[in-house]
Structure formats: structure tokens, C-alpha cells
Amino acid sequence: MAGTLAIGLLNVVGAGSGLAFNLVTVALLVGAFGSSIRTLLKEQLHRASKRARRLYVGGAAAAVVVLVVVGVATRSIAPVERLPGPGDVAIVGLAAPTKAEQNMYDDLASNLARRLSTTDGQTAQSYSDADDLRWPDPADPSSLRRFDKWATEFVGQVGAEILIAGQARREPSGQVTLALAIFISPALITDASELAGWYGLDEVRFDRDLRSASTQSDVLDRVAAQIGDVSGFVNALDAWQSGLLEKAATGFSGLVMHLSSSSGSRLYELALLFSGHVDEAAAVQTSDRQKSAQLLTAARARYLELRPSATLGERARLSLAGNDFYRASRQGCRAGMVDLDGLRQAAGTLNELIREPSSSDLLRLKARVNLVQVDRCSQLAGSAPDSSADEARAVLLAEAVPAAGPERELRKQIKALALSDEALRLRTLAIRQNRAELVDEAIERLDQALTLDPRFERQALWLGLKSAWQFSRCRVEQAIDTQAKSQSQRRESVRLGRTPQTELEQWERAFERDRSNAQKECSRTTVSTR
């Protein structure tokens, strides 16, 4: 009988009902169990010793407790509907000021989902009635931070890119203030996952309850407009990460202008930051030196505006260091052409960020890989190696890429950059010390980098370097094959608008020269294989 009751308890707590209901049911069943035990003691165990009866009761009770705990811990949760495509929005709840009003706020969440789903290509879903769903208080930053892990898991579960949560409170005057927050998944900001998390939106106030159709319509309009800004940011971010600079520039600059009245909001600051990144990328791509200088100056102004920010200040300093580097090396990393003072300024800022206790691990990694690139440029211009950059290289090369997690892709890219820099260092040593075997080591480092960063433009660059080094080892056939692979990757980059057509043509001419020179120099050398 005890076993039967225990199995019954396990079935109840595993049924997916509300936890409070489960506990009430368990209490009733435990009471029934106690009654049955008393009957059993009277009818069947009256001849057993007192110790045996105690052991029986204690063992049976312990078995029930264990089974109940297991049932509660493993009870099934009703599955939630998964969203079908990119840019989708999950509304995880709008909490009412009182329980009596919650149905109205659930209806508001459903109506908001319908409103947002009218946007082209976007689907929104309200999960207000999902089992065990929780949401943070947007007015409480500590509450938002506590829900980061849960939100990341929920985003993965439902396939959304953005979560929305709201908490309404009734003011002493009787008015209602609806505080809102959105969650941007780390998977969405792959090159800046440290910027992911909850972002507070502007509060929405109203003086009539939601039974008023005009009030509900007004609230929906204002909430939908803010979420539209978030969706605009997400779309611009996707364009930026896909290398579509013109589309990204239009999106970010439009948001900066539109949100300028909300200066200081995290969304405005994010738009400002990435607008600067887009300007810098465009400055690096263009061959027009005057335009490049203007774009770098515009990016610097955006970073300077962000520097006092409590949330993005350190990231702005990292970006300013990168801006110093681009400005200093705009004409190339050659003696007499590079601004060494600008490189030293960039290195100083990066070293500060590496040493500061408040810097996150990811920010330090970014500062280190940037410092290594600054030092490489400085050495090409004839300066002595920087010992702090050597330390940064050692840390980066020893850094393991995590097997999973939202930062995995970014950490892979950082590791790939570190490996490519090590390849360049080894190639330089090979020339200076006349040690051909170091070229083979350099090629191995490039091969490792090629497995970590799938972007067409990076693959094209590293394969191009690899082909040149293969030619230097008179591996002509291999080098020609590597050149073809490099141009194939570059054509894909051109197709996507990430690389100008002129660059494809420039590389082809350079490859022709490399082939011609290698065939002459290696004509009397046995072609080695690798």
C-alpha cells in the first residue's frame, strides 16, 4: 500500500500542473497515507516488535519524501511554441499592478503580439500563459541581471531574437506606469556579446484602465514604436555583421538621429557605438584618403560622446584605441608613413584596459588582440617590439576556445587573429634568420586560423598569404591551388558587397606576378610536397 501511494504521489507531481496545486494534492495523499499506516499497524503489524513497526513507518515515509522530491524536480513543463524565423519577438509577460487586473494585461500582451506581427518578416508571440514563466522587474536593474541566464535559455527554447517584459505599477494618484525592458540575446551580437542583456525602455504612463479601447490603443502605439526601434537596431546589426556596410550605416545613423532626444538610453548608445564601427570599416575600405579621414573623424566623435557612459564607457575606450590605430596607419605601416605617436597612444589605452580590474575577460581579450596588431604595425615601421604585446600574444595563443556558449564565435575569431599574427611573426623571423623551416610553421598557424573564422574576406586574405609562402618554398602546384581558393572566397565577399571589385582585380594581378616569379625561381628546384 505504501508503494502504491508513493507511485501515486510521483504521478501527481509529474503531471505538469501548477506547483501549488501539486503540493495541496500531496498533502491530502500524505494524510491518506498516514491513515492507511495506522490501519496497517492495527490489523497486520500488531504482533511485530515496536522497533520493527518504527522502522517500517520511517522507511515508508522516507520513500514517499524521496519520490515527491524527484517528482517536483523532474515534473514536465508544458512545451512552448517555437517561433519560425529571424527577427522574431517573444513577449514573456506584462505584470499587472494587482492580480485582479492580470487578465487585462495578458490581453494587452496578446494584442501587442498581433500588432508586432504585422511588420514584414517578423513574428511575435505572447507567452504570458506559459507554465513556470518568470519575468524581471524592468525598473529594478538587479532583477534584470538575475534573469540574464533564464532569458538566454528561453530565447534558445523559443527561437526569438528579442524578449519583452513589462511591470505595471499604480501610482498614488491612480495613474499607471508601465515599465518595459527588452532582452537582446548574446547570440545576436556575436562580435560584442558582452553588450547583450536586458535594456530598459521608456516608461509608458496612462490615467485610465485598459478596459478603455482608446487607452489600450494609445499604450499599444507607444510600446510598438519603441520595439520598432529595437527591431531597427537588430536589422542594422545583422547588416553590419554580414558586412553590408551601406545598409548598416543607413540603419544606425537613422536610429541615432531618431533617438537623439533619448540621449543616454542604452539603445541610443548602442546605435552610436555601431554607427562608429560602420564608419571605421568604410574608412578602411575606401581608397579615397580624404574620405577615409572624414569617416575616421566622424567615428571618433561618436566614441567620445560615449566615453562617459556607465555601461559602454569601457567599450568606447576600446573603440577609441582602434580609431587611433586606424588614423595612425592610414597610409600603411611603413617607416616614414605611419604616425608612431598615434600607435603609442593606442597601445597605452589598450594596456590600461588590460590592467583595469573592472574590465571583463572578453574586453581584455579584445584589448590584447588589438595591442598585438598595433605592435605588428609598429615593428613594420621599424620600432622595437613591445614587451606588453609579447605578453598579450602568449595569453592569446594559450587561450582555449570554449566548446559552447554565446561567446564561442567571437572567441574563435580572436584566436584566429592571434594565430594569423603569430604566422606573420614566424614568417618575418624566417626571412631575418634565413630559416626556411619557420615558413612551414607559419603556414601551420594560418591553417589553424582558417579553421576558426569562416568569413569569406578573412579566408581570402589568409589563403592569399599562404599561397605566397608556399611559393617561397617552391610548392608551386599547391600555391596555385591555394590562390584559386583565395580568389573563390574573395568573389563571394565581392558578391555580398563586403569587398570592392577592384580588390579582386588587384589580387589577381598580384597572384599572376607571384606565379611568374615562382616558376622562374623554382624551375631548377625539385618541387617539394607537403
Beta strands, then each sheet from edge to edge (+ up, - down):
strand 1: 89-95
strand 2: 124-126
strand 3: 162-170
strand 4: 176-184
strand 5: 197-200
strand 6: 204-206
sheet 1: 2+ 1+ 3+ 4- 5+
sheet 2: 2+ 1+ 3+ 4- 6+
end
